[in-house]
Amino acid sequence: MKILYLVHRLPYPPNKGDKVRSYHLLRHLVQQGHQVLLGSFIDDPEDWQHLPTLRALCADLHVEGLSPRWSKLMSLTGLLRGEALGLSYYRNPRLQRWVDAQVQSGVDAILVFSSTMAQYALPYNRLPLLVDFVDMDSAKWRDYAPRHAWPLSWLYAREGRELLRFERLVAKRARASYFVTDAECALFRAAAPESNERVQTLCNGVDAEFFDPALDLPNPYQPDELPIVFTGAMDYWPNVDAVQWFVAEMLPQLRQRHAGLRFHIVGRAPTAAVQALAGEAVHVSGTVPDVRPYLRHAAAVVAPLRLARGIQNKVLEAMAMARPVVAATSCVAAIDAVAGQELAPAERAEDYVTQLLAWLDAPGRAAEVGRAARERVLARYAWGAQLARLDRELEALA
């Protein structure tokens, strides 16, 4: 089929959560023999160098540069339009003209990644529309509101309301709407009952051949340190909140037992608040060429996310690297794994400390959990198996 694929952020390189999913979706479509016409944005100047890789995959490619600072200012026009600010943030007339031209030339279906990109597809009622919402973004903004002071609390609450209104419009129009977990599907069905029958789960996966602990990967740590690792894009507020919480509430207790313990924050674009955490006990790496060595040689991996939605790629990747992982209860609940045997859930700071100390004091037990975690990933989270649901929908269209 000839598929118009619209993504809010360039789906390469797959170095952060949404880009991992959008890239593997693109690669899978190409491997299945579809012609993919990709329209996307670049919000990181370093990503321009990767366009040749995507051109080799796609039948056509159109990319617009996006300045986060300018786009945030422009998004405020959504207050005048009475719409979600995210729609104004990603509105671009040049991209719309490219979409119009592709539709006029002839496409078989439109696949949208992230609800805000659906604005480019809604004018074309005759074309089948598939939407990968991933998470229920309106609920994310609603959850942010009480954690911020006015006026952000008001702005986030408004964004949650307006975006839900748009999400419902998109889901009603779509042939199928995908969310990353059953729980996220249930949440959306409760908010948009008119689209219940067309809402489906499309789980995340992991490339277990790439994330393989048997690979010869250099050790990035000092010989005398005991490394605990957090990975993720460090300009993403839930990740910033997670590492700040860990450093303030958990790290001091852990270092009382293990003086050589060091917390490594590994990920692109650390904010000033994240960089301020750096010191003797905390290392902030910034962008690294390959996250796998940091996972492979870690004593344990943590994901203390207090605002987490859906399955976290960072957790699956650490499990694939056979690392013991302590993660927020909400993250663990989203993964088909045996809690306590293949990874550990935690809610309070004390829970993280207790579980980490149990593993640090018994490395043999930690290694057993890591091996079991990898076996779970191999059995349950291959990308091909997860994307079979999308294949069935496309086969029905064909």
GIGIKA-V344052 format. One record per backbone hydrogen bond with DSSP energy under -1.0 kcal/mol. NH is the residue of the N-H (numbers start at 0). CO is the residue of the C=O. Records with the same first field share a line. If there is no record, write none. Layout:
NH: CO  CO
This chain:
2: 34
3: 108
4: 36
5: 110
6: 38
9: 40
11: 9
14: 12
19: 15
20: 16
21: 17
22: 18
23: 19
24: 20
25: 21
26: 22
27: 23
28: 24
29: 25
30: 26
31: 27
32: 29
33: 28
34: 0
36: 2
37: 59
38: 4
39: 61
41: 63
46: 43
47: 44
49: 46
50: 47
53: 49
54: 50
55: 51
57: 53
58: 35
59: 35
61: 37
63: 39
65: 41
70: 66
71: 67
72: 68
73: 69
74: 70
75: 72
76: 73
77: 74
78: 75
80: 76
81: 77
82: 77
86: 83
88: 84
89: 85
90: 87
95: 91
96: 92
97: 93
98: 94
99: 95
100: 96
101: 97
102: 98
103: 99
104: 100
105: 101
107: 1
108: 1
109: 127
110: 3
111: 129
112: 5
113: 131
116: 113
117: 114
119: 116
120: 117
121: 117
123: 120
124: 122
126: 123
129: 109
130: 175
131: 111
132: 130  177
133: 177
134: 132
136: 134
139: 135
140: 136
141: 137
142: 138
143: 139
144: 140
146: 143
147: 144
152: 148
154: 150
155: 151
156: 152
157: 153
158: 154
159: 155
160: 156
161: 157
162: 158
163: 159
164: 160
165: 161
166: 162
167: 163
168: 164
169: 165
170: 166
171: 167
172: 168
173: 169
174: 128
175: 128
176: 197
177: 130
178: 199
179: 133
184: 180
185: 181
186: 182
187: 183
188: 184
189: 185
190: 186
191: 187
194: 191
195: 192
197: 194
198: 195
199: 176
201: 178
205: 380
207: 205
210: 206
211: 209
214: 211
216: 214
224: 221
225: 259
227: 261
228: 299
229: 263
231: 265
233: 267
235: 232
238: 235
239: 235
240: 236
241: 237
242: 238
243: 239
244: 240
245: 241
246: 242
247: 243
248: 244
249: 245
250: 245
253: 249
254: 250
257: 253
260: 257
261: 225
262: 280
263: 227
264: 282
265: 229
270: 233
274: 270
275: 271
276: 273
277: 274
278: 281
282: 262
284: 264
294: 290
295: 291
296: 292
297: 294
298: 226
300: 323
301: 228
302: 325
304: 302
315: 311
316: 312
317: 313
318: 314
319: 315
320: 316
321: 318
322: 317
325: 300
326: 343
327: 302
328: 345
331: 327
332: 328
334: 331
336: 334
339: 342
340: 337
341: 337
343: 324
345: 326
351: 347
352: 348
353: 349
354: 350
355: 351
356: 352
357: 353
358: 354
359: 355
360: 356
365: 361
366: 362
367: 363
368: 364
369: 365
370: 366
371: 367
372: 368
373: 369
374: 370
375: 371
376: 372
377: 373
378: 374
379: 375
380: 376
385: 381
386: 382
390: 386
391: 387
392: 388
393: 389
394: 390
395: 391
396: 392
397: 393
